[in-house]
Amino acid sequence: MEEKVLETASLAGHILLENGAEIARVEETMERIARHYGVQDQNFFVLSNGIFTTGQAGYAKVEFIPFKGAQLERVAAVNQISRDIEAGKWTVDQARERLLEIRASKPKAAWEQILGSAVGSSGFCMIFGGGLLDAAAAFVVGMLLWTFVVFASGPHMSKPIGNIVGSALATLLCIVFHRIGFGVSLGNMIVGSLIPLIPGVAFTNGIRDIADEDYIAGATRLLDAIMVFFCIAAGVVVTFMAAYLIEGQMILVNGTEPDALSGTLPMQALAAFIGTVGFSVIFGVPRKNYVQTAVVATVGWVAYLALFRFTVLGPAISTFVATVIVASLARAFASWFKTPSTVYLIPGVFPMIPGGGIFWTTFFLVSSRLSLALHAGMLALEVTAAIVLGIVLVSALPKRLFYRKKTVV
């Protein structure tokens, strides 16, 4: 019986880890399942890509679990299974059967992911200051980029090569569209189009793991995110250098000033809402939670803009406060809607991840404007640190602050 229980717990942890759950959630879920079925003397050691399981009767199992991509729908489903197990609704065999069904479930259809990338790119292009025509161009480039990811990069390329080629393709398409008049602000077009490649899951979960004192796993995930950022930057550099060699001069990139219409708070709120819904598809968020995740992200982004524009706070402090709001809403929504907070937190902080700062740092380096590159790079680091501190702070708060009290009738 012990072996069957531990196998079931390990299966649940396997599904969680390979689909984007944080380490603390994986360990907690596995322990909850084992304890409910009477296995008290067990040990689960979870790393970013592996699980070690041992039991009292000599049971031992080591699994290597590579990250397959964010499918938060499966994380939510396993979380619900663990709740049902605690409520006594499943036998061990029934729970295992249900977990196998979840593991075998198909991700979002290719057309749905491609549409999500297009919608997310257009929305985030406006978030970063692009106008309506720029957003339309980013919509097309985001659609073509994710078509490449689904049918070429994912199945046939390594992760670094896929990110380099994908970012180079998106940059090239934006340059071509800009040359033919399809788009005004080349910089904002490129930034919006590259956002689907930003490693939001690895970045956010790395921070959460560090907050939970899982330093090895957190550092590994953050390092993975940094490598993806470098690969994206490399693709941009290759494209601009190739254009320079062909034309003999550096391409003029504009986009540091926001569009007058899209820069208004109502339009920014709309863009954040629509863009987050698009990226919720890519992250595999359950469909029933699309609106909730978009609300969390929109509240956080509007809070950031209001603080940055109408107070003396700079971008870093404004980002910190907005991150605290997003992380708090994520924990509250997790309690209210019985869904893991990861489902809300990852899309919620996504608008604040400094993807634009990475692009501008790269471009200024390529164009030999070192002082501007240093300024953009330091600002990106400050914003990143603010996000880290905001998530760490809220993660340290006691659970009772975010759970509704039950009324006694």
PyMOL commands that set and color helices and strands:
alter all, ss='L'
color gray80, all
select helices_A, chain A and resi 2-18+23-36+72-86+92-104+110-127+132-156+159-179+186-197+200-211+215-247+265-282+287-310+315-337+342-352+355-366+370-395+399-402
alter helices_A, ss='H'
color red, helices_A
select strands_A, chain A and resi 42-47+50-55+60-64
alter strands_A, ss='S'
color yellow, strands_A
deselect
rebuild
show_as cartoon
